[in-house]
Amino acid sequence: MSTGTLYVVATPLGNLEDITLRAIRVLKEASVIACEDTRRTVKLLNRYEIRTPMFIFHDYNKLRAGAVLMRRLKEGESVALVSDAGTPAISDPGYELVREAIAADVPIEMVPGPSALVSALVVSGLPTDHFAFEGFLPN
């Protein structure tokens, strides 16, 4: 049996029209969508008539949920990883699933799109050829 693919899919930051055609296709064709909060993700899915089942994956269940997602990938299913907004794995638990997939030789495809980090940098007026990102400020 061949291994499934982990798709890391960037989603809109606020305006639901800021999504790529490829992201819509991947979300429709995936076996499951791993998301932080189904209440937020369902708004995007409904807007584009995407009926793919969702699976909750966040900081509080990442160990158990990550194991389930890895099993599904190893069984040949495709998983689309999304965050509440923007690019998954930046300041969220998605990076741990990506790391596990790398260790297990699971194919990973990036579906690029909106990134709050890049958007903020570009409109800041700061030089963009050299910068450092230290994560979000603590609450």
N, C-alpha and C positions, 0 to 999 in steps of 0.2 A: 504494500500500500504506500502511495506517495504521501508526503507530508503536505499539509495545507500551507497557505501563505498568510503571514501577518501583514495586514495593510495598516499603515499609520496614516490616518486621514485628517488633514486640517479642515476645520469647520469655521463658519463665519464668526467674526468677533461680536457682531451685533445685528448688522443688516443681513438677513437671510439670503439676499441675492448675491452676496459675496462668497459664492461657492463655485468650485470648478465643475465642469461637465463630467470630468473623470471621477471626481469625488462622488457625485450623484450615482454614477454607474457602479462604482465599487460598493457603495452602501446598499444598492439594490441587489447586487450579485453575491455579496458575502453571505456566509452561513449564519453569522451572528455579528452583532455590533456590540463591542465592549465599551460601555459609557460610564461616566461618573454619576450622572443624575438623569434617570429616565424622564423626569418631568421637563428637563431642559431639552434633552435630545429629541423627545417626541415632537416638539414644535418644529424642528428642522425636518424630521422624517415626514410629518403630516404635510408640510408645505410642498414637498416634492413627491408625495404619494409613495413613500418607501415603506414597505411592509416587513422588512427584515426584523427578526426577533432581536430584542436588546438583552444584554447581560450586564448586571451592575458590577463595575470594577472601580474601586476607589481606595483611599488610604485605610479605611477601617476594615476592609475585607480582602485586601490585596494578596495575602498569602493563600487563602482558600480559593478565592476567585481566580488568581493567577494559575494555580494548579489545575483547576477545571479548564481554563482556556488553553493551557499548554497540552493537556490531554486531548482536547478537541482538535488542536492543530496537528498533533501527532497522528490522529485518526484520519487526517486528510481534509478536515473542514477549514474554511477560510474565515479569518477573524478580522473585522475592521475595528481598529482602536481609534476612538475619538475622545476629545476632552469637551468640557462644557463650552469652550470657545477657543478658537485658534488652533495652534499646533500641539498635539499630544506629546507627552514626555518632557515638556519644558515646565519645570516646577509642578509636576504631578506624578503620580505613581506609575504612569505609563512607561517610564524609562526602565523600570524593573522588569516589566513584561518583555520589553525589547531585549534587555540583557539576557533573560532566560531563553528567548527565541534564538539569539545568537549562539549561546552555549549549546543549544540542542540542534544546531544547523537547520533551523526552520527558515525558509526564505522570508525575507522582509522587503516590502515595497513601500516607499514613501510616496504619498499622494499630497504634494505641496499645496499650500494655499495661504490664507491669512496667518500672520504672526504678530501678536501684540508687541513683542520685543522689537522686531524690525520696523513696524509701523511707528512706534514711539521714537525710535532712533532717527528715522528719516525726517520726521516733522519737528525734531528738537533743534535743528540747526547746528548740531554738533558734528564734528568730523566723523565720517562713517568708515574710514579706512582703518581705524584702530580704536577699539572699545572693549570693555569688560562687562560681563553680566554676572552679578553675584546673587541672583535670585530675587524673590520678592522680599520686601521689608517685613519683619515679624509683626504679628497682630498685636 
